[in-house]
Structure formats: structure tokens, C-alpha cells
Amino acid sequence: MVENEYSKVKVNNEIDFCSVTDTNVKTTLEKAFMKARVSYFLRWEKPGFFSKIFGGTKPSIVFCINSAQIDTAEEVLKDLGDLEADIKMIRMKSNNMIGF
């Protein structure tokens, strides 16, 4: 089997853009991203052991987007100004390493 030039290339250009805990906010944000054609995927983070002890039992839903679409995603959030208090901004390089 012949390998081509791209078979060993790893692409990791996603960033953790924001997180929410309310499923209604998640749905609204998903619809807004789809309407604006922002490519995203969701990562569900379960609360840790100490979070459960101290009352933080809701899972966090992280929206990961392509780094080339940050400006568009920020415009979408500006249009959803009333939900801004329910959205926690992250804007960090995603640590989702997908190997080939």
C-alpha cells in the first residue's frame, strides 16, 4: 500500500469556544450557529467528584469550533445578548487529540 503525503498529517484547529450548563441555552446557541453556518461539535463534561459534593451537579457542555470561524461565532453571540450571562467564554486551544 502506498501512503500519500497527507496520510501522516494531524489536523487540530479546533478551539474550546464557550460552555453552557442549561440545555435550553445549548439548543438556542446550536440553532444560531447552524443559521450562521458555524461548524461546531459538542463535548459533554461531567462534574468531578468534589463538584458533586459541593452542589455543582450539572454537566457542562463545551462548544468547540474551528479557529477560522471565531469572528463569525462572536457575532452570533452578540446577537444573543440576552443569553450572555448563561454562556461561559473559554476561547482556548482544544486538547482533543485525535490520532490517525
N, C-alpha and C positions, 0 to 999 in steps of 0.2 A: 504494500500500500504506500502510495506517495503522499507525503504531507505537503500541504501548501504553506505559503508564507504566513497565513493568518491563523493556522491551527494552534499556535502556542501563545497567541495574544490574549491577554486578560483585559477585559473592559470593566472598569469600575468608576463610572462617572456619576453615581447617584449620591445625593446628599439627604440627610435626615432634615426635612424642612420644618415640620411642626408636629405637635402631638395634641390629641384631644382625649377626653375620657367619656364624654357624653355621646351616645350613639346618634342622637338627633343632629348634633353638630357635625359628626362624621358624615352623615348622609347629605347634609346641606353642602358641605365642603366638597364631597365627591361629585355632586351634581354640578357645582360651579367649576370644578376642574375639568369635568367632561365637556361642559359647554365651551370653555376656553381652550380645549384641546391640549391640556397639560397632562403629560404622561406621568403616572404615579403608580406606586404599589404600597400596600399597607403591611405594616409589621405590628403584630399584637404583642405587647409586653405585659406579662403577668406581674402583679405586685410581688415584691420579695417577702421573705419571712417577717422581717421587722415592720414592714408596711402593714401587714395583716394585723399585727399586734397593736399598732398604734392607730388603727382605723382607716388606713388607706387601702380599701379592698377593691377599688375599681381598676380594671386593666387599662393601660394606656395604649392608644392606637397612634402609631407614628406614620406620617405620610412621608414617603421617600420619593423624591422627584429627580429628574435628570438635571444636572447642573446647568445645562444650556437654557433651561426654562425658568430660572429663578425670577427674572423680571416679570414674566407673564404671571407666575404664581403669586408674586407680591401684589400685582394689580388686582388679581382675583380677591385677595384678602382685603384690599382697600374697599372693594365693592361690598364686602360682607362686614362692614364696620360694626354692626350691632353684635356680631358674634366674636369680636376681637378679644373680649375678656375670657372667653372659654377656650381659646386657642393658645397653646404654649409654643413659642417660636424656638427652634433649635438651630437651624442653619449650620450644621456640621457635616463633615465628610462621613458618609455612611461606612460602617465597619462590616458590611455584608460581603464577605469574601466568597465568591463563587468560583471554584476551580474547574478547570477543564480536564 
